Amino acid sequence: MRFAALWASTFANASLTDLLTCSVGSAVATAVWTSQMPQALARYVPTDNTTLLAELYGSIYVIAAYPAADPVRTGAIEAYGHVMKVRTASHVFFSSRVGPAADEPATSCV
């Protein structure tokens, strides 16, 4: 009986650590996205129209409505690519700093 309680406690602590790890990584990734994406759109999309940039930021469907070779669409795709690289790198960095040690099994954030 004592082993079961110890196992349950250990499992609960591991689950809590995983949850916190995912939360920190996701929060950082979201902060990167909201702070970087508008700037990246302004940099890569060939327009000074702030209304258009806001629409592109607000919905991927607006971007998809442009023809494949349109400079607005290709610029938006480049902006997404740039920000996703930064976002993914920051998520991995912070998740690995908060998460399990190197010799512990990795978990996935769902």
C-alpha positions in Angstrom: 0.0 0.0 0.0 2.8 2.4 0.8 4.4 1.8 -2.6 1.2 2.7 -4.4 0.9 6.0 -2.5 4.6 6.8 -3.3 4.1 5.9 -6.9 1.0 8.1 -7.1 2.7 11.0 -5.5 5.7 10.7 -7.8 3.5 10.5 -10.9 1.4 13.5 -9.8 4.6 15.6 -9.3 5.9 14.5 -12.7 2.6 15.4 -14.3 2.6 18.8 -12.6 6.1 19.5 -13.8 5.2 18.6 -17.4 2.1 20.9 -17.2 4.2 23.8 -16.0 6.9 23.1 -18.6 4.3 23.2 -21.4 2.6 26.3 -20.0 5.9 28.3 -19.8 6.9 27.2 -23.3 3.5 28.1 -24.7 3.3 31.4 -22.9 6.7 32.5 -24.3 5.9 31.3 -27.8 2.6 33.3 -27.7 4.5 36.4 -26.5 7.0 36.0 -29.3 4.1 35.6 -31.9 2.1 38.6 -30.7 5.2 40.9 -30.5 7.0 39.7 -33.6 4.3 39.0 -36.2 3.1 42.5 -36.9 6.6 43.7 -37.3 7.5 40.8 -39.6 4.4 41.5 -41.8 5.4 45.1 -42.0 9.0 44.1 -43.0 8.1 41.3 -45.6 4.8 42.5 -47.1 5.4 45.2 -49.7 2.8 47.7 -48.5 2.4 50.7 -46.2 -1.3 50.0 -45.8 -1.7 49.4 -42.0 -5.3 48.2 -42.5 -4.1 45.5 -44.8 -1.3 44.5 -42.5 -3.8 44.2 -39.6 -6.1 42.1 -41.8 -3.2 39.8 -42.7 -2.3 39.5 -39.0 -5.9 38.8 -38.0 -6.7 35.9 -40.4 -4.7 33.4 -42.4 -7.7 33.2 -44.7 -7.1 36.7 -45.9 -3.6 35.7 -46.9 -4.9 32.5 -48.6 -7.3 34.6 -50.7 -4.4 36.1 -52.6 -3.0 34.3 -55.7 0.0 32.1 -55.0 2.6 34.4 -56.8 1.2 37.7 -55.3 3.8 39.7 -53.5 1.4 40.2 -50.5 0.9 36.5 -50.1 4.6 35.6 -50.6 5.6 38.3 -48.2 3.1 37.1 -45.6 4.4 33.5 -46.0 8.0 34.8 -45.4 6.8 36.7 -42.3 5.1 33.5 -40.9 8.3 31.5 -41.6 10.5 34.0 -39.8 8.3 34.3 -36.8 7.7 30.5 -36.6 11.5 29.9 -36.4 11.9 32.4 -33.5 8.7 31.1 -31.8 9.8 27.4 -32.1 13.3 28.1 -30.9 12.1 30.1 -27.9 9.5 27.4 -27.0 12.1 24.7 -27.1 14.6 26.7 -25.2 12.3 27.7 -22.3 10.6 24.3 -22.2 14.0 22.5 -21.9 15.1 24.9 -19.1 12.0 24.4 -17.0 11.3 20.8 -18.0 12.8 17.4 -17.1 16.5 16.8 -16.8 18.4 15.5 -19.8 18.3 11.9 -18.6 14.5 12.0 -18.0 12.1 11.0 -20.8 10.7 13.9 -22.8 7.0 14.6 -22.8 4.8 16.3 -25.4 2.7 19.4 -24.8 -0.9 18.7 -26.0 
